[in-house]
Amino acid sequence: GIGGIVQEWQLYVADWHIDLSAIQQRITLWYGTEDKMAPYHRGRYYKKHLPGATLLEIENEAHFSLIRTHLKEILLELRTTKKDK
């Protein structure tokens, strides 16, 4: 059935009651300008509310193409972030 999908979407739009401003960890947000599943304006919201966030808006990339095209950069960023701890 579609029960799992309905539950996921209910969680997706619900308020999670998380104080994003309390998260101090350095975070890099990767958003493609053509992503319909996680639109880049959501990244702008997180950038505004997460003190340690850096937002990368990648032109002409969508949800999966961004990862496929920029995997090496993403992994290098994760490796660098881990070393900064």
HTML snippet that shows the backbone in 3Dmol.js (N, CA, C, O; Angstrom):
<script src="https://3Dmol.org/build/3Dmol-min.js"></script>
<div id="view" style="width:600px;height:400px;position:relative"></div>
<script>
const pdb = `
ATOM      1  N   GLY A   1       0.810  -1.185   0.000  1.00  0.00           N
ATOM      2  CA  GLY A   1       0.000   0.000   0.000  1.00  0.00           C
ATOM      3  C   GLY A   1       0.857   1.255   0.000  1.00  0.00           C
ATOM      4  O   GLY A   1       2.077   1.209  -0.160  1.00  0.00           O
ATOM      5  N   ILE A   2       0.189   2.348   0.181  1.00  0.00           N
ATOM      6  CA  ILE A   2       0.893   3.629   0.166  1.00  0.00           C
ATOM      7  C   ILE A   2       1.077   4.203   1.572  1.00  0.00           C
ATOM      8  O   ILE A   2       1.487   5.354   1.718  1.00  0.00           O
ATOM      9  N   GLY A   3       0.782   3.423   2.596  1.00  0.00           N
ATOM     10  CA  GLY A   3       0.882   3.893   3.974  1.00  0.00           C
ATOM     11  C   GLY A   3       2.252   4.452   4.324  1.00  0.00           C
ATOM     12  O   GLY A   3       2.350   5.480   4.995  1.00  0.00           O
ATOM     13  N   GLY A   4       3.302   3.792   3.881  1.00  0.00           N
ATOM     14  CA  GLY A   4       4.663   4.257   4.163  1.00  0.00           C
ATOM     15  C   GLY A   4       4.956   5.596   3.515  1.00  0.00           C
ATOM     16  O   GLY A   4       5.597   6.460   4.113  1.00  0.00           O
ATOM     17  N   ILE A   5       4.486   5.763   2.298  1.00  0.00           N
ATOM     18  CA  ILE A   5       4.693   7.024   1.586  1.00  0.00           C
ATOM     19  C   ILE A   5       3.945   8.154   2.289  1.00  0.00           C
ATOM     20  O   ILE A   5       4.480   9.248   2.465  1.00  0.00           O
ATOM     21  N   VAL A   6       2.703   7.878   2.691  1.00  0.00           N
ATOM     22  CA  VAL A   6       1.910   8.884   3.404  1.00  0.00           C
ATOM     23  C   VAL A   6       2.600   9.264   4.709  1.00  0.00           C
ATOM     24  O   VAL A   6       2.706  10.450   5.023  1.00  0.00           O
ATOM     25  N   GLN A   7       3.065   8.292   5.465  1.00  0.00           N
ATOM     26  CA  GLN A   7       3.749   8.566   6.735  1.00  0.00           C
ATOM     27  C   GLN A   7       5.009   9.392   6.496  1.00  0.00           C
ATOM     28  O   GLN A   7       5.277  10.334   7.243  1.00  0.00           O
ATOM     29  N   GLU A   8       5.779   9.057   5.478  1.00  0.00           N
ATOM     30  CA  GLU A   8       6.999   9.803   5.177  1.00  0.00           C
ATOM     31  C   GLU A   8       6.686  11.265   4.858  1.00  0.00           C
ATOM     32  O   GLU A   8       7.373  12.165   5.339  1.00  0.00           O
ATOM     33  N   TRP A   9       5.666  11.500   4.058  1.00  0.00           N
ATOM     34  CA  TRP A   9       5.308  12.875   3.708  1.00  0.00           C
ATOM     35  C   TRP A   9       4.761  13.643   4.907  1.00  0.00           C
ATOM     36  O   TRP A   9       4.972  14.851   5.010  1.00  0.00           O
ATOM     37  N   GLN A  10       4.065  12.965   5.812  1.00  0.00           N
ATOM     38  CA  GLN A  10       3.596  13.626   7.028  1.00  0.00           C
ATOM     39  C   GLN A  10       4.788  14.078   7.875  1.00  0.00           C
ATOM     40  O   GLN A  10       4.776  15.178   8.427  1.00  0.00           O
ATOM     41  N   LEU A  11       5.797  13.246   7.975  1.00  0.00           N
ATOM     42  CA  LEU A  11       7.016  13.621   8.699  1.00  0.00           C
ATOM     43  C   LEU A  11       7.751  14.741   7.986  1.00  0.00           C
ATOM     44  O   LEU A  11       8.314  15.632   8.623  1.00  0.00           O
ATOM     45  N   TYR A  12       7.743  14.692   6.689  1.00  0.00           N
ATOM     46  CA  TYR A  12       8.445  15.667   5.863  1.00  0.00           C
ATOM     47  C   TYR A  12       7.925  17.081   6.095  1.00  0.00           C
ATOM     48  O   TYR A  12       8.711  18.028   6.126  1.00  0.00           O
ATOM     49  N   VAL A  13       6.635  17.236   6.255  1.00  0.00           N
ATOM     50  CA  VAL A  13       6.044  18.573   6.395  1.00  0.00           C
ATOM     51  C   VAL A  13       5.780  18.972   7.846  1.00  0.00           C
ATOM     52  O   VAL A  13       5.381  20.107   8.103  1.00  0.00           O
ATOM     53  N   ALA A  14       5.992  18.076   8.786  1.00  0.00           N
ATOM     54  CA  ALA A  14       5.718  18.370  10.193  1.00  0.00           C
ATOM     55  C   ALA A  14       6.864  19.183  10.811  1.00  0.00           C
ATOM     56  O   ALA A  14       8.001  19.123  10.344  1.00  0.00           O
ATOM     57  N   ASP A  15       6.553  19.929  11.846  1.00  0.00           N
ATOM     58  CA  ASP A  15       7.561  20.657  12.612  1.00  0.00           C
ATOM     59  C   ASP A  15       8.280  19.652  13.501  1.00  0.00           C
ATOM     60  O   ASP A  15       7.634  18.957  14.286  1.00  0.00           O
ATOM     61  N   TRP A  16       9.579  19.562  13.397  1.00  0.00           N
ATOM     62  CA  TRP A  16      10.351  18.597  14.172  1.00  0.00           C
ATOM     63  C   TRP A  16      10.792  19.160  15.520  1.00  0.00           C
ATOM     64  O   TRP A  16      11.397  18.440  16.314  1.00  0.00           O
ATOM     65  N   HIS A  17      10.503  20.416  15.791  1.00  0.00           N
ATOM     66  CA  HIS A  17      10.830  21.062  17.066  1.00  0.00           C
ATOM     67  C   HIS A  17      12.325  20.963  17.377  1.00  0.00           C
ATOM     68  O   HIS A  17      12.717  20.619  18.492  1.00  0.00           O
ATOM     69  N   ILE A  18      13.139  21.268  16.386  1.00  0.00           N
ATOM     70  CA  ILE A  18      14.590  21.277  16.546  1.00  0.00           C
ATOM     71  C   ILE A  18      15.060  22.729  16.467  1.00  0.00           C
ATOM     72  O   ILE A  18      14.712  23.442  15.526  1.00  0.00           O
ATOM     73  N   ASP A  19      15.839  23.165  17.437  1.00  0.00           N
ATOM     74  CA  ASP A  19      16.416  24.504  17.423  1.00  0.00           C
ATOM     75  C   ASP A  19      17.677  24.459  16.570  1.00  0.00           C
ATOM     76  O   ASP A  19      18.755  24.121  17.058  1.00  0.00           O
ATOM     77  N   LEU A  20      17.533  24.800  15.300  1.00  0.00           N
ATOM     78  CA  LEU A  20      18.668  24.732  14.381  1.00  0.00           C
ATOM     79  C   LEU A  20      19.806  25.650  14.805  1.00  0.00           C
ATOM     80  O   LEU A  20      20.970  25.346  14.549  1.00  0.00           O
ATOM     81  N   SER A  21      19.490  26.759  15.445  1.00  0.00           N
ATOM     82  CA  SER A  21      20.529  27.698  15.862  1.00  0.00           C
ATOM     83  C   SER A  21      21.443  27.107  16.939  1.00  0.00           C
ATOM     84  O   SER A  21      22.536  27.623  17.173  1.00  0.00           O
ATOM     85  N   ALA A  22      21.007  26.040  17.586  1.00  0.00           N
ATOM     86  CA  ALA A  22      21.826  25.393  18.614  1.00  0.00           C
ATOM     87  C   ALA A  22      22.859  24.439  18.011  1.00  0.00           C
ATOM     88  O   ALA A  22      23.763  23.989  18.715  1.00  0.00           O
ATOM     89  N   ILE A  23      22.741  24.133  16.750  1.00  0.00           N
ATOM     90  CA  ILE A  23      23.687  23.234  16.084  1.00  0.00           C
ATOM     91  C   ILE A  23      24.883  24.061  15.637  1.00  0.00           C
ATOM     92  O   ILE A  23      24.767  24.889  14.734  1.00  0.00           O
ATOM     93  N   GLN A  24      26.015  23.841  16.258  1.00  0.00           N
ATOM     94  CA  GLN A  24      27.205  24.656  16.009  1.00  0.00           C
ATOM     95  C   GLN A  24      28.213  23.988  15.067  1.00  0.00           C
ATOM     96  O   GLN A  24      29.187  24.621  14.660  1.00  0.00           O
ATOM     97  N   GLN A  25      27.994  22.746  14.724  1.00  0.00           N
ATOM     98  CA  GLN A  25      28.911  22.004  13.851  1.00  0.00           C
ATOM     99  C   GLN A  25      28.980  22.647  12.478  1.00  0.00           C
ATOM    100  O   GLN A  25      27.974  23.132  11.959  1.00  0.00           O
ATOM    101  N   ARG A  26      30.174  22.649  11.890  1.00  0.00           N
ATOM    102  CA  ARG A  26      30.331  23.135  10.523  1.00  0.00           C
ATOM    103  C   ARG A  26      29.618  22.175   9.579  1.00  0.00           C
ATOM    104  O   ARG A  26      29.816  20.961   9.643  1.00  0.00           O
ATOM    105  N   ILE A  27      28.788  22.730   8.705  1.00  0.00           N
ATOM    106  CA  ILE A  27      27.972  21.929   7.786  1.00  0.00           C
ATOM    107  C   ILE A  27      28.061  22.535   6.394  1.00  0.00           C
ATOM    108  O   ILE A  27      27.952  23.750   6.231  1.00  0.00           O
ATOM    109  N   THR A  28      28.258  21.688   5.397  1.00  0.00           N
ATOM    110  CA  THR A  28      28.194  22.151   4.015  1.00  0.00           C
ATOM    111  C   THR A  28      26.914  21.611   3.405  1.00  0.00           C
ATOM    112  O   THR A  28      26.678  20.403   3.395  1.00  0.00           O
ATOM    113  N   LEU A  29      26.095  22.513   2.900  1.00  0.00           N
ATOM    114  CA  LEU A  29      24.828  22.158   2.265  1.00  0.00           C
ATOM    115  C   LEU A  29      25.020  22.177   0.756  1.00  0.00           C
ATOM    116  O   LEU A  29      25.412  23.200   0.196  1.00  0.00           O
ATOM    117  N   TRP A  30      24.754  21.079   0.104  1.00  0.00           N
ATOM    118  CA  TRP A  30      24.881  20.962  -1.349  1.00  0.00           C
ATOM    119  C   TRP A  30      23.481  20.903  -1.944  1.00  0.00           C
ATOM    120  O   TRP A  30      22.718  19.981  -1.656  1.00  0.00           O
ATOM    121  N   TYR A  31      23.150  21.873  -2.762  1.00  0.00           N
ATOM    122  CA  TYR A  31      21.828  21.920  -3.398  1.00  0.00           C
ATOM    123  C   TYR A  31      21.982  22.218  -4.878  1.00  0.00           C
ATOM    124  O   TYR A  31      22.711  23.130  -5.268  1.00  0.00           O
ATOM    125  N   GLY A  32      21.282  21.435  -5.704  1.00  0.00           N
ATOM    126  CA  GLY A  32      21.237  21.698  -7.138  1.00  0.00           C
ATOM    127  C   GLY A  32      20.088  22.634  -7.464  1.00  0.00           C
ATOM    128  O   GLY A  32      19.003  22.528  -6.892  1.00  0.00           O
ATOM    129  N   THR A  33      20.334  23.550  -8.387  1.00  0.00           N
ATOM    130  CA  THR A  33      19.296  24.526  -8.732  1.00  0.00           C
ATOM    131  C   THR A  33      18.117  23.892  -9.462  1.00  0.00           C
ATOM    132  O   THR A  33      17.053  24.504  -9.555  1.00  0.00           O
ATOM    133  N   GLU A  34      18.285  22.684  -9.977  1.00  0.00           N
ATOM    134  CA  GLU A  34      17.202  22.004 -10.697  1.00  0.00           C
ATOM    135  C   GLU A  34      16.575  20.874  -9.888  1.00  0.00           C
ATOM    136  O   GLU A  34      15.787  20.093 -10.421  1.00  0.00           O
ATOM    137  N   ASP A  35      16.918  20.783  -8.609  1.00  0.00           N
ATOM    138  CA  ASP A  35      16.412  19.706  -7.748  1.00  0.00           C
ATOM    139  C   ASP A  35      14.953  19.968  -7.389  1.00  0.00           C
ATOM    140  O   ASP A  35      14.625  20.999  -6.802  1.00  0.00           O
ATOM    141  N   LYS A  36      14.088  19.035  -7.744  1.00  0.00           N
ATOM    142  CA  LYS A  36      12.661  19.152  -7.410  1.00  0.00           C
ATOM    143  C   LYS A  36      12.330  18.422  -6.110  1.00  0.00           C
ATOM    144  O   LYS A  36      11.290  18.688  -5.507  1.00  0.00           O
ATOM    145  N   MET A  37      13.196  17.504  -5.665  1.00  0.00           N
ATOM    146  CA  MET A  37      12.947  16.749  -4.439  1.00  0.00           C
ATOM    147  C   MET A  37      13.397  17.518  -3.196  1.00  0.00           C
ATOM    148  O   MET A  37      12.731  17.482  -2.161  1.00  0.00           O
ATOM    149  N   ALA A  38      14.523  18.209  -3.305  1.00  0.00           N
ATOM    150  CA  ALA A  38      15.047  19.030  -2.207  1.00  0.00           C
ATOM    151  C   ALA A  38      15.457  20.370  -2.823  1.00  0.00           C
ATOM    152  O   ALA A  38      16.638  20.587  -3.096  1.00  0.00           O
ATOM    153  N   PRO A  39      14.503  21.260  -3.042  1.00  0.00           N
ATOM    154  CA  PRO A  39      14.770  22.506  -3.752  1.00  0.00           C
ATOM    155  C   PRO A  39      15.778  23.403  -3.019  1.00  0.00           C
ATOM    156  O   PRO A  39      15.842  23.415  -1.789  1.00  0.00           O
ATOM    157  N   TYR A  40      16.552  24.142  -3.795  1.00  0.00           N
ATOM    158  CA  TYR A  40      17.627  24.943  -3.233  1.00  0.00           C
ATOM    159  C   TYR A  40      17.136  26.007  -2.254  1.00  0.00           C
ATOM    160  O   TYR A  40      17.905  26.435  -1.394  1.00  0.00           O
ATOM    161  N   HIS A  41      15.890  26.445  -2.355  1.00  0.00           N
ATOM    162  CA  HIS A  41      15.407  27.422  -1.388  1.00  0.00           C
ATOM    163  C   HIS A  41      15.367  26.836   0.022  1.00  0.00           C
ATOM    164  O   HIS A  41      15.430  27.577   1.003  1.00  0.00           O
ATOM    165  N   ARG A  42      15.264  25.516   0.126  1.00  0.00           N
ATOM    166  CA  ARG A  42      15.347  24.868   1.440  1.00  0.00           C
ATOM    167  C   ARG A  42      16.764  25.019   1.984  1.00  0.00           C
ATOM    168  O   ARG A  42      16.955  25.254   3.177  1.00  0.00           O
ATOM    169  N   GLY A  43      17.751  24.884   1.107  1.00  0.00           N
ATOM    170  CA  GLY A  43      19.138  25.105   1.517  1.00  0.00           C
ATOM    171  C   GLY A  43      19.356  26.517   2.031  1.00  0.00           C
ATOM    172  O   GLY A  43      20.104  26.720   2.987  1.00  0.00           O
ATOM    173  N   ARG A  44      18.710  27.495   1.406  1.00  0.00           N
ATOM    174  CA  ARG A  44      18.812  28.884   1.861  1.00  0.00           C
ATOM    175  C   ARG A  44      18.207  29.036   3.267  1.00  0.00           C
ATOM    176  O   ARG A  44      18.724  29.781   4.100  1.00  0.00           O
ATOM    177  N   TYR A  45      17.114  28.323   3.507  1.00  0.00           N
ATOM    178  CA  TYR A  45      16.503  28.336   4.846  1.00  0.00           C
ATOM    179  C   TYR A  45      17.481  27.783   5.880  1.00  0.00           C
ATOM    180  O   TYR A  45      17.704  28.396   6.924  1.00  0.00           O
ATOM    181  N   TYR A  46      18.068  26.611   5.580  1.00  0.00           N
ATOM    182  CA  TYR A  46      19.002  26.000   6.518  1.00  0.00           C
ATOM    183  C   TYR A  46      20.237  26.872   6.720  1.00  0.00           C
ATOM    184  O   TYR A  46      20.730  26.996   7.841  1.00  0.00           O
ATOM    185  N   LYS A  47      20.730  27.468   5.663  1.00  0.00           N
ATOM    186  CA  LYS A  47      21.891  28.354   5.759  1.00  0.00           C
ATOM    187  C   LYS A  47      21.596  29.508   6.723  1.00  0.00           C
ATOM    188  O   LYS A  47      22.455  29.902   7.512  1.00  0.00           O
ATOM    189  N   LYS A  48      20.395  30.034   6.652  1.00  0.00           N
ATOM    190  CA  LYS A  48      19.990  31.147   7.505  1.00  0.00           C
ATOM    191  C   LYS A  48      19.893  30.729   8.972  1.00  0.00           C
ATOM    192  O   LYS A  48      20.178  31.530   9.862  1.00  0.00           O
ATOM    193  N   HIS A  49      19.494  29.487   9.230  1.00  0.00           N
ATOM    194  CA  HIS A  49      19.214  29.048  10.599  1.00  0.00           C
ATOM    195  C   HIS A  49      20.303  28.184  11.240  1.00  0.00           C
ATOM    196  O   HIS A  49      20.257  27.942  12.446  1.00  0.00           O
ATOM    197  N   LEU A  50      21.272  27.717  10.465  1.00  0.00           N
ATOM    198  CA  LEU A  50      22.373  26.920  11.008  1.00  0.00           C
ATOM    199  C   LEU A  50      23.630  27.786  11.035  1.00  0.00           C
ATOM    200  O   LEU A  50      24.169  28.115   9.978  1.00  0.00           O
ATOM    201  N   PRO A  51      24.104  28.160  12.217  1.00  0.00           N
ATOM    202  CA  PRO A  51      25.225  29.097  12.312  1.00  0.00           C
ATOM    203  C   PRO A  51      26.497  28.653  11.590  1.00  0.00           C
ATOM    204  O   PRO A  51      27.232  29.492  11.070  1.00  0.00           O
ATOM    205  N   GLY A  52      26.766  27.360  11.550  1.00  0.00           N
ATOM    206  CA  GLY A  52      28.000  26.872  10.938  1.00  0.00           C
ATOM    207  C   GLY A  52      27.840  26.391   9.511  1.00  0.00           C
ATOM    208  O   GLY A  52      28.691  25.658   9.008  1.00  0.00           O
ATOM    209  N   ALA A  53      26.765  26.789   8.851  1.00  0.00           N
ATOM    210  CA  ALA A  53      26.472  26.252   7.516  1.00  0.00           C
ATOM    211  C   ALA A  53      27.089  27.073   6.395  1.00  0.00           C
ATOM    212  O   ALA A  53      27.137  28.302   6.446  1.00  0.00           O
ATOM    213  N   THR A  54      27.557  26.360   5.389  1.00  0.00           N
ATOM    214  CA  THR A  54      27.980  26.931   4.123  1.00  0.00           C
ATOM    215  C   THR A  54      27.060  26.344   3.068  1.00  0.00           C
ATOM    216  O   THR A  54      26.855  25.130   3.031  1.00  0.00           O
ATOM    217  N   LEU A  55      26.511  27.174   2.226  1.00  0.00           N
ATOM    218  CA  LEU A  55      25.588  26.713   1.192  1.00  0.00           C
ATOM    219  C   LEU A  55      26.267  26.745  -0.162  1.00  0.00           C
ATOM    220  O   LEU A  55      26.812  27.771  -0.570  1.00  0.00           O
ATOM    221  N   LEU A  56      26.233  25.623  -0.854  1.00  0.00           N
ATOM    222  CA  LEU A  56      26.707  25.539  -2.232  1.00  0.00           C
ATOM    223  C   LEU A  56      25.500  25.265  -3.123  1.00  0.00           C
ATOM    224  O   LEU A  56      24.906  24.189  -3.057  1.00  0.00           O
ATOM    225  N   GLU A  57      25.147  26.221  -3.939  1.00  0.00           N
ATOM    226  CA  GLU A  57      24.069  26.046  -4.920  1.00  0.00           C
ATOM    227  C   GLU A  57      24.732  25.741  -6.253  1.00  0.00           C
ATOM    228  O   GLU A  57      25.417  26.587  -6.827  1.00  0.00           O
ATOM    229  N   ILE A  58      24.525  24.535  -6.735  1.00  0.00           N
ATOM    230  CA  ILE A  58      25.188  24.072  -7.949  1.00  0.00           C
ATOM    231  C   ILE A  58      24.229  24.224  -9.125  1.00  0.00           C
ATOM    232  O   ILE A  58      23.168  23.601  -9.168  1.00  0.00           O
ATOM    233  N   GLU A  59      24.623  25.059 -10.070  1.00  0.00           N
ATOM    234  CA  GLU A  59      23.786  25.338 -11.237  1.00  0.00           C
ATOM    235  C   GLU A  59      23.544  24.088 -12.078  1.00  0.00           C
ATOM    236  O   GLU A  59      24.441  23.265 -12.264  1.00  0.00           O
ATOM    237  N   ASN A  60      22.329  23.962 -12.579  1.00  0.00           N
ATOM    238  CA  ASN A  60      21.938  22.921 -13.533  1.00  0.00           C
ATOM    239  C   ASN A  60      22.096  21.499 -13.014  1.00  0.00           C
ATOM    240  O   ASN A  60      22.228  20.562 -13.802  1.00  0.00           O
ATOM    241  N   GLU A  61      22.084  21.330 -11.700  1.00  0.00           N
ATOM    242  CA  GLU A  61      22.138  19.982 -11.124  1.00  0.00           C
ATOM    243  C   GLU A  61      20.827  19.682 -10.421  1.00  0.00           C
ATOM    244  O   GLU A  61      20.184  20.571  -9.861  1.00  0.00           O
ATOM    245  N   ALA A  62      20.441  18.408 -10.461  1.00  0.00           N
ATOM    246  CA  ALA A  62      19.221  17.946  -9.810  1.00  0.00           C
ATOM    247  C   ALA A  62      19.599  17.026  -8.644  1.00  0.00           C
ATOM    248  O   ALA A  62      20.762  16.956  -8.248  1.00  0.00           O
ATOM    249  N   HIS A  63      18.618  16.335  -8.113  1.00  0.00           N
ATOM    250  CA  HIS A  63      18.797  15.563  -6.883  1.00  0.00           C
ATOM    251  C   HIS A  63      19.909  14.518  -7.002  1.00  0.00           C
ATOM    252  O   HIS A  63      20.810  14.474  -6.165  1.00  0.00           O
ATOM    253  N   PHE A  64      19.850  13.702  -8.008  1.00  0.00           N
ATOM    254  CA  PHE A  64      20.844  12.634  -8.150  1.00  0.00           C
ATOM    255  C   PHE A  64      22.029  13.042  -9.010  1.00  0.00           C
ATOM    256  O   PHE A  64      23.138  12.548  -8.805  1.00  0.00           O
ATOM    257  N   SER A  65      21.816  13.933  -9.966  1.00  0.00           N
ATOM    258  CA  SER A  65      22.928  14.340 -10.822  1.00  0.00           C
ATOM    259  C   SER A  65      23.987  15.098 -10.035  1.00  0.00           C
ATOM    260  O   SER A  65      25.175  14.993 -10.340  1.00  0.00           O
ATOM    261  N   LEU A  66      23.577  15.855  -9.031  1.00  0.00           N
ATOM    262  CA  LEU A  66      24.548  16.588  -8.218  1.00  0.00           C
ATOM    263  C   LEU A  66      25.515  15.619  -7.557  1.00  0.00           C
ATOM    264  O   LEU A  66      26.728  15.823  -7.592  1.00  0.00           O
ATOM    265  N   ILE A  67      24.980  14.570  -6.959  1.00  0.00           N
ATOM    266  CA  ILE A  67      25.837  13.582  -6.296  1.00  0.00           C
ATOM    267  C   ILE A  67      26.711  12.866  -7.317  1.00  0.00           C
ATOM    268  O   ILE A  67      27.906  12.677  -7.088  1.00  0.00           O
ATOM    269  N   ARG A  68      26.128  12.469  -8.436  1.00  0.00           N
ATOM    270  CA  ARG A  68      26.877  11.751  -9.459  1.00  0.00           C
ATOM    271  C   ARG A  68      27.994  12.624 -10.032  1.00  0.00           C
ATOM    272  O   ARG A  68      29.112  12.148 -10.231  1.00  0.00           O
ATOM    273  N   THR A  69      27.701  13.884 -10.293  1.00  0.00           N
ATOM    274  CA  THR A  69      28.660  14.777 -10.933  1.00  0.00           C
ATOM    275  C   THR A  69      29.712  15.310  -9.965  1.00  0.00           C
ATOM    276  O   THR A  69      30.850  15.551 -10.366  1.00  0.00           O
ATOM    277  N   HIS A  70      29.353  15.496  -8.713  1.00  0.00           N
ATOM    278  CA  HIS A  70      30.241  16.148  -7.746  1.00  0.00           C
ATOM    279  C   HIS A  70      30.651  15.234  -6.594  1.00  0.00           C
ATOM    280  O   HIS A  70      31.030  15.709  -5.524  1.00  0.00           O
ATOM    281  N   LEU A  71      30.573  13.933  -6.814  1.00  0.00           N
ATOM    282  CA  LEU A  71      30.868  12.977  -5.739  1.00  0.00           C
ATOM    283  C   LEU A  71      32.261  13.183  -5.150  1.00  0.00           C
ATOM    284  O   LEU A  71      32.425  13.181  -3.929  1.00  0.00           O
ATOM    285  N   LYS A  72      33.247  13.356  -5.993  1.00  0.00           N
ATOM    286  CA  LYS A  72      34.617  13.515  -5.497  1.00  0.00           C
ATOM    287  C   LYS A  72      34.731  14.749  -4.602  1.00  0.00           C
ATOM    288  O   LYS A  72      35.351  14.686  -3.541  1.00  0.00           O
ATOM    289  N   GLU A  73      34.142  15.862  -5.017  1.00  0.00           N
ATOM    290  CA  GLU A  73      34.178  17.091  -4.217  1.00  0.00           C
ATOM    291  C   GLU A  73      33.452  16.907  -2.884  1.00  0.00           C
ATOM    292  O   GLU A  73      33.918  17.364  -1.840  1.00  0.00           O
ATOM    293  N   ILE A  74      32.313  16.236  -2.938  1.00  0.00           N
ATOM    294  CA  ILE A  74      31.524  16.003  -1.722  1.00  0.00           C
ATOM    295  C   ILE A  74      32.319  15.150  -0.737  1.00  0.00           C
ATOM    296  O   ILE A  74      32.378  15.460   0.452  1.00  0.00           O
ATOM    297  N   LEU A  75      32.930  14.077  -1.234  1.00  0.00           N
ATOM    298  CA  LEU A  75      33.710  13.201  -0.363  1.00  0.00           C
ATOM    299  C   LEU A  75      34.931  13.920   0.197  1.00  0.00           C
ATOM    300  O   LEU A  75      35.274  13.729   1.363  1.00  0.00           O
ATOM    301  N   LEU A  76      35.586  14.737  -0.608  1.00  0.00           N
ATOM    302  CA  LEU A  76      36.718  15.516  -0.107  1.00  0.00           C
ATOM    303  C   LEU A  76      36.271  16.495   0.973  1.00  0.00           C
ATOM    304  O   LEU A  76      36.978  16.697   1.961  1.00  0.00           O
ATOM    305  N   GLU A  77      35.113  17.097   0.791  1.00  0.00           N
ATOM    306  CA  GLU A  77      34.564  18.018   1.801  1.00  0.00           C
ATOM    307  C   GLU A  77      34.270  17.271   3.098  1.00  0.00           C
ATOM    308  O   GLU A  77      34.566  17.772   4.183  1.00  0.00           O
ATOM    309  N   LEU A  78      33.694  16.087   2.995  1.00  0.00           N
ATOM    310  CA  LEU A  78      33.418  15.293   4.194  1.00  0.00           C
ATOM    311  C   LEU A  78      34.723  14.907   4.905  1.00  0.00           C
ATOM    312  O   LEU A  78      34.801  14.932   6.133  1.00  0.00           O
ATOM    313  N   ARG A  79      35.709  14.562   4.140  1.00  0.00           N
ATOM    314  CA  ARG A  79      37.012  14.186   4.721  1.00  0.00           C
ATOM    315  C   ARG A  79      37.644  15.387   5.427  1.00  0.00           C
ATOM    316  O   ARG A  79      38.183  15.250   6.525  1.00  0.00           O
ATOM    317  N   THR A  80      37.578  16.547   4.806  1.00  0.00           N
ATOM    318  CA  THR A  80      38.138  17.772   5.394  1.00  0.00           C
ATOM    319  C   THR A  80      37.375  18.138   6.668  1.00  0.00           C
ATOM    320  O   THR A  80      37.982  18.494   7.678  1.00  0.00           O
ATOM    321  N   THR A  81      36.059  18.052   6.618  1.00  0.00           N
ATOM    322  CA  THR A  81      35.233  18.373   7.780  1.00  0.00           C
ATOM    323  C   THR A  81      35.565  17.456   8.940  1.00  0.00           C
ATOM    324  O   THR A  81      35.634  17.906  10.083  1.00  0.00           O
ATOM    325  N   LYS A  82      35.772  16.173   8.663  1.00  0.00           N
ATOM    326  CA  LYS A  82      36.098  15.223   9.713  1.00  0.00           C
ATOM    327  C   LYS A  82      37.436  15.579  10.354  1.00  0.00           C
ATOM    328  O   LYS A  82      37.577  15.453  11.570  1.00  0.00           O
ATOM    329  N   LYS A  83      38.423  16.022   9.570  1.00  0.00           N
ATOM    330  CA  LYS A  83      39.727  16.376  10.117  1.00  0.00           C
ATOM    331  C   LYS A  83      39.656  17.614  10.993  1.00  0.00           C
ATOM    332  O   LYS A  83      40.477  17.782  11.895  1.00  0.00           O
ATOM    333  N   ASP A  84      38.678  18.489  10.739  1.00  0.00           N
ATOM    334  CA  ASP A  84      38.548  19.723  11.505  1.00  0.00           C
ATOM    335  C   ASP A  84      38.033  19.494  12.914  1.00  0.00           C
ATOM    336  O   ASP A  84      38.119  20.391  13.753  1.00  0.00           O
ATOM    337  N   LYS A  85      37.501  18.312  13.190  1.00  0.00           N
ATOM    338  CA  LYS A  85      36.920  18.037  14.520  1.00  0.00           C
ATOM    339  C   LYS A  85      37.981  17.976  15.581  1.00  0.00           C
ATOM    340  O   LYS A  85      37.672  17.755  16.752  1.00  0.00           O
TER     341      LYS A  85
END
`;
const viewer = $3Dmol.createViewer("view");
viewer.addModel(pdb, "pdb");
viewer.setStyle({}, {cartoon: {color: "spectrum"}});
viewer.zoomTo();
viewer.render();
</script>
